Structures are given as C-alpha cells and as structure tokens.
C-alpha cells in the first residue's frame, strides 16, 4: 500500500530521551532522516529551519516528538514540520508581541507560523524568536 502524499510521513508520538552523546546523535540522525524523507522541493526549507534553530540555541537538544523535529533547552523551544503545501514553524507560546505583528499574515494560531514552499524564510526573525524563548526558559529556572 502506498503512503498518501498529502500527509506527514511520521506519526509516532515517541521521542528519544536522555542526554548522552550517543542518544543525541541518534536523535540527530532521526531529524536528518525526517528531512531526507521530505519531498525534494521542501528539504532546503527544512534544513534552513534546523540550521536557524541550532544557531540560535546551540545547546538545544534535538529530537523527534509528535512525529516532527523538536528542540528543547531548559524547556520547549520549537518544532517544525512539512505538509502538503507549506512548512510550519511551531514556536512555544506566548509569542512576543513584536514578532507577532511582523508575522501576522503567516500566523495560524497562538504561535504557529506557516510558510509556502516558494516563500523565503525570514531566518533572522526565526532565530530571534528562538533566542527569546531560550531567554524565557533560562529565567524560569
């Protein structure tokens, strides 16, 4: 039976736990596999999202959660996923108001940002959103 092309390919709710180097590498491999399994025309966007998140939060733990790449550092930071006609970046709410205004046309929820495949990603803005969340997570502890 063929997989339908209009749905997300991974639906497992499991995620990798632990912080060992081996586990981190396994999680990284799973994110690489997620990206490699995406349609060719979207892989570049997914790589950009991954690179932006890791640049903004180099200490973040990378894993798969809810079937999509997930990043945490002292709490949740962000997720991303691809869909039939777009990619989504899921920032953790609350979204700072200054970014919310800038992304108003792309916001589809409290902190879900949607980008069409042909659209250029606002990488600097996405990095700033992740950095703001890292700061918020540090302050909570």
C-alpha positions in Angstrom: 0.0 0.0 0.0 1.4 3.4 -1.0 1.6 6.3 1.5 -0.6 9.2 0.7 1.5 12.2 -0.5 -0.6 14.8 1.3 0.1 13.8 4.9 3.0 14.0 7.3 5.1 10.8 6.9 5.9 10.2 10.5 3.2 9.8 13.1 5.0 8.2 16.0 4.5 10.1 19.3 7.6 8.6 20.8 10.7 10.6 21.3 14.3 10.0 22.3 15.0 10.6 25.9 18.3 11.1 27.7 21.2 13.5 27.1 24.1 11.1 26.3 26.2 11.8 23.2 25.0 8.5 21.6 21.4 9.4 22.2 21.9 12.9 20.9 23.5 11.5 17.7 20.6 9.1 17.3 18.1 11.9 17.6 20.1 14.0 15.1 20.1 11.0 12.7 16.3 10.8 13.1 15.9 14.5 12.3 18.2 14.0 9.3 16.1 11.1 8.2 12.9 13.2 8.6 14.4 15.8 6.3 15.7 13.3 3.8 12.2 11.7 3.7 10.6 15.0 2.8 9.8 15.9 -0.9 12.9 17.3 -2.7 11.4 20.8 -3.1 10.9 21.2 0.7 14.2 19.8 2.0 16.1 23.1 1.7 13.5 24.9 3.8 13.6 22.2 6.5 17.4 22.4 6.5 17.2 26.2 6.9 14.8 25.9 9.8 17.0 23.3 11.5 20.1 25.4 11.0 18.4 28.6 12.3 17.2 26.9 15.4 20.5 25.3 16.2 22.3 28.6 15.5 20.0 30.5 17.9 20.2 27.7 20.5 23.4 25.8 20.1 22.9 24.0 23.5 19.4 22.8 22.4 18.6 19.1 22.5 17.3 17.9 19.1 14.8 15.0 18.8 11.6 13.8 17.2 8.4 14.5 19.1 4.9 14.1 17.8 6.5 12.9 14.5 8.4 16.1 13.8 11.7 17.7 14.7 11.6 19.2 18.2 14.2 21.4 20.1 14.4 21.9 23.8 16.6 23.8 26.2 15.5 24.1 29.8 12.0 23.6 28.3 10.4 23.6 24.9 11.8 25.9 22.2 10.3 25.0 18.8 9.1 22.3 16.4 8.9 22.3 12.6 7.1 20.2 10.1 6.2 20.0 6.4 2.8 19.5 5.0 1.3 19.2 1.5 1.6 22.9 0.6 3.6 24.5 3.3 6.1 24.2 6.2 5.2 25.2 9.7 7.4 26.5 12.5 5.8 26.0 15.9 7.2 28.4 18.4 6.2 28.0 22.0 3.6 30.4 23.2 3.4 33.1 24.2 4.8 34.7 21.1 6.4 38.1 21.8 4.1 40.8 20.5 6.8 42.4 18.4 7.3 39.2 16.4 3.5 38.6 16.3 2.9 41.8 14.5 5.7 41.1 12.0 4.4 37.6 11.2 0.7 38.5 11.3 0.0 37.3 7.7 1.7 33.9 8.4 0.3 33.2 11.9 -2.4 30.5 12.0 -2.6 30.0 15.8 -1.1 31.3 19.0 2.5 30.6 17.8 2.2 28.6 14.6 3.9 30.2 11.6 3.2 28.9 8.1 5.3 29.3 5.0 4.5 28.4 1.5 7.2 26.3 -0.2 8.1 29.2 -2.6 8.3 31.8 0.1 11.6 32.9 1.5 12.1 32.1 5.2 12.7 35.1 7.5 15.7 33.3 9.1 16.9 36.2 11.2 13.4 36.7 12.7 13.1 32.9 13.4 16.4 33.0 15.2 15.3 35.9 17.3 12.1 34.1 18.2 14.1 31.0 19.4 16.6 33.3 21.3 13.7 35.0 23.1 12.4 31.5 24.1 15.8 30.4 25.3 16.0 33.6 27.4 12.5 33.0 28.8 13.3 29.3 29.6 16.5 30.4 31.4 14.6 32.9 33.5 12.0 30.3 34.6 14.6 28.2 36.3 
